[in-house]
Amino acid sequence: MHINIRATGMDLTPAITQYIESKIGSLSKFLISEGESVMVDVVVGRTTSHHKAGDIFQTEVNISLPNRLVREVVEGESLYATIDIAKDKLAQNLGAQESKKVTVFRKGARKIKSLLRGWKR
């Protein structure tokens, strides 16, 4: 898994980079079964052009898998909070996809088992 990190409208410090790598890196348990060609693009930044006052931060995460793209965009008042929320939403989305695969596999296995039971009689 390769993580590409960029910043818009702010400086990218080593602390922010390390935090992103640790949080997004924890999603690798969902991505290992997908294969080796997993590309993660993370863009963090400050978006203040359409707000009257205060810092509004945005975290955008794009995960390019072999057969699909998983994307999450989160805005909030804290950069670290937006990173955490994006990671949680991605984990939920990737976990749901994994459970769908297991459900389809089990459904097929039940069908095969019922067919084999019919042949024994």
Residue pairs with C-beta under 8 A, 6 or more apart in sequence:
1 25
1 28
1 31
1 38
1 40
2 38
2 39
2 40
3 20
3 21
3 24
3 25
3 40
3 42
4 39
4 40
4 41
4 42
5 12
5 17
5 20
5 21
5 42
5 43
5 44
6 12
6 41
6 42
6 43
6 44
7 16
7 43
7 44
7 45
8 43
8 44
8 45
8 46
9 45
9 46
9 47
9 48
10 44
10 45
10 46
12 44
16 44
16 79
19 80
19 83
20 42
20 44
20 83
23 83
23 84
23 87
24 40
24 42
24 61
24 87
24 90
26 87
26 91
27 40
27 63
27 87
27 90
27 91
27 94
30 91
30 94
30 95
30 98
31 38
31 63
31 65
31 94
33 98
34 65
34 66
35 65
35 66
37 66
38 63
38 64
38 65
39 63
39 64
40 61
40 62
40 63
40 64
41 61
41 62
41 63
41 64
42 59
42 60
42 61
42 62
43 58
43 59
43 60
43 61
44 57
44 58
44 59
44 60
44 79
44 82
44 83
45 57
45 58
46 55
46 56
46 57
46 58
47 56
47 57
47 58
47 75
48 54
48 55
48 56
54 77
55 77
56 75
56 76
56 77
57 75
57 76
57 77
57 78
57 79
57 82
58 73
58 74
58 75
58 82
59 73
59 74
59 79
59 82
59 83
59 85
59 86
60 71
60 72
60 73
60 74
60 86
61 71
61 72
61 73
61 86
61 87
61 90
62 69
62 70
62 71
63 69
63 70
63 71
63 90
63 94
70 90
70 93
70 94
72 86
72 89
72 90
72 93
73 86
74 82
74 85
74 86
74 89
75 82
76 82
76 85
